[in-house]
Amino acid sequence: MTVSLGDIAARYGCELHGDPDTGVTHVATLSAAGPGSITFLANKSYRPQLGDTQATAVILSPDDVEDCPVAALVSPNPYAVYARVATELYPLYDPGPGIDERASIGAGCPIPASCRIAAGAVIEDGAALGERVAIGPNGVVGRGTTIGDDSRLWAGVMIYHGVRLGKRCLVHSGAVIGADGFGIAREEQGWTKVPQVGGVDIGDDVEIGANTTIDRGAIDDTVICAGVKLDNQVQIAHNVRIGAHTAMAALTGVAGSTTIGANCMIGGASIIAGHISICDHVLLAAGTGVANSIAKPGAYGGWPANAEEIGRWRKNVIRYGQLDEMARRVRKLEKQLRNMSDDS
C-alpha cells in the first residue's frame, strides 16, 4: 500500500513541508529509515538522529521542523499521527467471513454472515455476535454474552456467560473476561464461596491485553467504559469501574469495588486497593501503591505507602539514596557535640 504525503496531511491536519504527491509504503525508525519509509520524532532523546535520517518523510513537532533534512509532516502530536498512518499502512489481517466446520455453535445464536469463527471456537447457547465480529481459534464466548460490531477476539480468548462487549473492541490471546471474583466469606471451619452473580459490561473501542483478567461483579456488574486500554497481565477485580479513555500498563492490579476515573494513566505494576476511588485525570507512576482515595487530579507516585504527589515523591526517592551519607554526617555531628559537652 502507498499513501501520499498530501493525503496524510489532509486527513490528520498536518502542515506539509514537501511534495504532496510523494508516497510512503512502510514505517521505520529514524536511524534505520530508507526510501519509501515514514518515521516520527516525539521523544527528544532521539533528536540527534534527525539530521542523518534517510526517511522519505518525518512526522514531527513545530520545534523540530527546521532541522529536518527530508519532507516533514508537522503536528503538535507526532506520535498520534504516526499511529494513524501506521494503521493505514499495516491494517489488521482480515481472513474474511465464514464459520469453520470445526467450530461449535450453540442454540439460539444469531451470527451474521459477515462474522468469522475460527477452528475450535465455541459459541455457547444464546450468545449474540454483531456484524463482522471475528472469533479466533479455540476462543470461547459464553452463554448469553453479546459482542458488538467489528470486535475481534484473538486465539484462546475466554469470555464467560453474561458479558457485554461493545463495538470495535480488541481482545488479545489468553484474556479471561467474566471469571468469578475473589468472593469468599470466613467461617470457623474455613472459607465459603460467595456466588458472583453480576456480569461484565465493556464499552466500545476497548482494547484488552494478553492474559489480562476482568472478573465479573459480585452482584452488580464490573464496568469498563468506552476507549479504555488495558495492557497485558492486568488484573481487574469484581465490581471495579474504570472511566472512559483510561490507560493501564502491564502487571497492574485493581482490587474489588474500586472506581477509577476517566482519562487516567496508570503506570505498570501499580497496586490499587479495594473500595476506594480515584478521580479523573490522575497519573500514577510505575510501581505506585494506592491505599486511599485520590480526589485531586495530578501525578502521584510512591510505594509501599499511599501514593503522594509525584514531585514530593521524586524528591524523597533522591533523599533515600542519600540516607547513608546523611547518617554519617549526623554521627559526626553527634560526636562533635559530645566532645564539646566533655570540654565544658
Residue pairs with C-beta under 8 A, 6 or more apart in sequence:
1 25
1 88
1 89
2 23
2 24
2 25
3 23
3 24
3 25
3 85
3 88
3 89
4 20
4 21
4 22
4 23
5 16
5 18
5 19
5 20
5 21
5 22
5 23
5 24
5 57
5 71
5 73
6 16
6 20
6 21
8 14
8 16
8 24
8 38
8 73
8 81
8 85
9 15
9 16
9 20
9 73
11 84
12 73
12 75
12 81
12 84
12 85
13 75
14 59
14 73
14 74
14 75
14 81
15 62
15 73
15 74
15 75
16 71
16 72
16 73
16 74
17 65
17 68
17 71
17 72
17 73
17 74
18 57
18 70
18 71
18 72
19 71
22 56
22 57
22 71
23 36
23 56
24 36
24 37
24 38
24 56
24 57
24 85
24 89
25 36
25 37
25 89
26 36
26 37
26 38
26 89
27 37
27 38
27 39
27 82
27 85
27 86
27 89
27 90
28 34
28 37
28 38
28 39
28 55
29 39
29 49
30 39
30 41
30 46
30 49
30 50
30 53
30 55
30 58
31 49
31 52
31 53
33 39
33 53
33 54
33 55
33 56
34 54
34 55
35 54
35 56
36 56
37 55
37 56
38 55
38 56
38 57
38 58
38 59
38 82
38 85
38 89
39 53
39 55
39 57
39 58
39 59
39 82
40 58
40 59
40 60
40 78
40 79
40 81
40 82
41 47
41 50
41 58
41 59
41 60
41 61
41 64
41 78
42 60
42 61
42 78
42 79
42 82
47 64
47 67
50 58
50 60
50 64
50 67
50 68
50 69
51 67
51 69
52 69
53 69
53 70
54 70
55 70
56 70
56 71
57 70
57 71
57 72
57 73
58 68
58 70
58 71
58 72
58 73
59 72
59 73
59 75
59 78
59 81
59 82
59 85
60 68
60 72
60 73
60 74
60 75
60 78
61 74
61 75
61 76
61 78
62 74
62 76
65 72
65 74
73 81
75 81
92 152
95 116
95 118
95 134
96 116
97 113
97 114
97 115
97 116
97 132
98 116
98 117
99 105
99 111
99 115
99 116
99 117
100 117
100 118
100 119
100 120
100 121
102 119
102 120
103 117
103 118
103 119
103 120
103 121
103 122
103 123
103 135
104 121
104 122
104 123
105 111
105 117
105 123
106 122
106 123
106 124
106 125
106 126
106 127
106 143
107 125
107 126
108 125
108 126
109 123
109 124
109 125
109 126
109 127
109 128
109 129
110 128
110 129
111 117
111 123
111 129
112 129
112 130
112 131
112 132
112 133
114 131
114 132
115 129
115 131
115 132
115 133
115 134
115 135
116 133
116 134
116 135
117 123
117 135
118 134
118 135
118 136
118 137
118 138
118 139
118 155
119 137
119 138
120 137
120 138
120 139
121 135
121 136
121 137
121 138
121 139
121 140
121 141
122 139
122 140
122 141
123 129
123 135
123 141
124 140
124 141
124 142
124 143
124 144
124 145
124 161
125 143
125 144
126 143
126 144
127 141
127 142
127 143
127 144
127 145
127 146
127 147
128 145
128 146
128 147
129 135
129 141
129 146
129 147
130 146
130 147
130 148
130 149
130 150
130 151
130 167
131 149
131 150
132 149
132 150
133 147
133 148
133 149
133 150
133 151
133 152
133 153
134 151
134 152
134 153
135 141
135 153
135 157
136 152
136 153
136 154
136 155
136 156
136 157
136 173
137 155
137 156
138 155
138 156
139 153
139 154
139 155
139 156
139 157
139 158
139 159
140 157
140 158
140 159
141 147
141 153
141 159
142 159
142 160
142 161
142 162
142 163
142 178
143 161
143 162
144 161
144 162
145 159
145 160
145 161
145 162
145 163
145 164
145 165
145 178
146 163
146 164
146 165
147 153
147 159
147 165
147 169
148 165
148 166
148 167
148 168
148 169
148 204
149 167
149 168
150 167
150 168
151 165
151 166
151 167
151 168
151 169
151 170
151 171
152 169
152 170
152 171
153 159
153 171
154 171
154 172
154 173
155 173
156 173
156 174
157 171
157 172
157 173
157 174
157 175
157 176
157 177
158 175
158 176
158 177
158 179
159 165
159 171
159 177
159 178
160 176
160 177
160 178
160 179
160 200
160 216
161 178
162 178
162 199
162 200
162 216
163 177
163 178
163 199
163 200
163 201
163 202
163 216
164 199
164 200
164 201
164 202
165 171
165 177
165 202
165 206
166 202
166 203
166 204
166 205
166 206
166 226
167 204
167 205
168 204
168 205
169 202
169 204
169 205
169 206
169 207
169 208
170 206
170 207
170 208
171 177
171 207
171 208
172 207
172 208
172 209
172 210
172 212
172 232
173 210
173 211
174 210
174 211
175 208
175 209
175 210
175 211
175 212
175 213
175 214
176 212
176 213
176 214
177 200
177 202
177 208
177 213
177 214
178 199
178 200
178 214
178 215
178 216
179 213
179 215
179 216
180 193
180 196
180 215
180 216
180 238
181 196
181 215
181 216
181 217
181 218
181 222
181 237
181 238
181 239
181 256
182 215
182 237
182 238
182 256
183 193
183 194
183 195
183 196
183 218
183 238
184 191
184 192
184 193
184 194
185 191
185 192
185 193
185 194
194 218
196 215
196 216
196 217
196 218
196 238
197 217
197 218
197 219
198 216
198 217
198 218
198 219
198 220
198 221
198 222
198 238
198 239
199 216
199 217
199 221
199 222
200 214
200 215
200 216
200 217
200 221
200 222
200 223
200 224
201 221
201 222
201 223
201 224
202 208
202 214
202 223
202 224
203 224
203 225
203 226
203 227
203 228
203 244
204 226
204 227
205 226
205 227
206 224
206 226
206 227
206 228
206 229
206 230
207 228
207 229
207 230
208 214
208 230
209 230
209 231
209 232
209 233
209 234
209 250
210 232
210 233
211 232
211 233
212 230
212 231
212 232
212 233
212 234
212 235
212 236
213 234
213 235
213 236
214 222
214 224
214 230
214 236
215 222
215 236
215 237
215 238
215 240
215 256
216 222
216 238
217 238
217 239
218 238
218 239
218 256
219 239
220 239
221 239
222 236
222 237
222 238
222 239
222 240
222 241
223 240
223 241
223 242
224 230
224 236
224 242
225 241
225 242
225 243
225 244
225 245
225 246
225 262
226 244
226 245
227 244
227 245
228 242
228 243
228 244
228 245
228 246
228 247
228 248
229 246
229 247
229 248
230 236
230 247
230 248
231 247
231 248
231 249
231 250
231 252
231 268
232 250
233 250
233 251
234 248
234 249
234 250
234 251
234 252
234 253
234 254
235 252
235 253
235 254
236 242
236 254
237 253
237 254
237 255
237 256
237 257
237 258
237 274
238 256
238 257
239 256
239 257
240 254
240 255
240 256
240 257
240 258
240 259
240 260
241 258
241 259
241 260
242 248
242 254
242 260
243 259
243 260
243 261
243 262
243 263
243 264
243 280
244 262
244 263
245 262
245 263
246 260
246 261
246 262
246 263
246 264
246 265
246 266
247 264
247 265
247 266
248 254
248 266
248 270
249 266
249 267
249 268
249 269
249 270
249 286
250 268
250 269
251 268
251 269
252 266
252 267
252 268
252 269
252 270
252 271
252 272
253 270
253 271
253 272
254 260
254 272
255 272
255 273
255 274
255 275
256 274
256 275
257 274
257 275
258 272
258 273
258 274
258 275
258 276
258 277
258 278
259 276
259 277
259 278
260 266
260 272
260 277
260 278
260 282
261 277
261 278
261 279
261 280
261 281
261 282
262 280
262 281
263 280
263 281
264 278
264 280
264 281
264 282
264 283
264 284
265 282
265 283
265 284
266 272
266 284
267 283
267 284
267 285
267 286
267 287
267 288
267 301
268 286
268 287
269 286
269 287
270 284
270 285
270 286
270 287
270 288
270 289
270 290
271 288
271 289
271 290
271 303
272 278
272 290
273 290
273 291
273 292
276 290
276 291
276 292
276 293
276 294
277 293
277 294
277 295
278 290
278 293
278 294
279 294
279 295
279 296
279 297
280 297
281 297
281 298
282 294
282 297
282 298
282 299
282 300
283 298
283 299
283 300
283 310
284 290
284 299
284 300
284 301
284 307
285 299
285 300
285 301
285 302
285 310
285 313
287 301
287 303
288 300
288 301
288 302
288 303
288 307
289 302
289 303
289 304
289 305
289 306
289 307
290 300
290 306
290 307
291 305
291 306
292 306
294 300
294 307
298 309
298 310
299 309
299 310
299 311
300 307
300 308
300 309
300 310
300 313
301 307
301 308
301 310
301 313
301 314
302 308
302 313
302 316
307 313
308 316
319 326
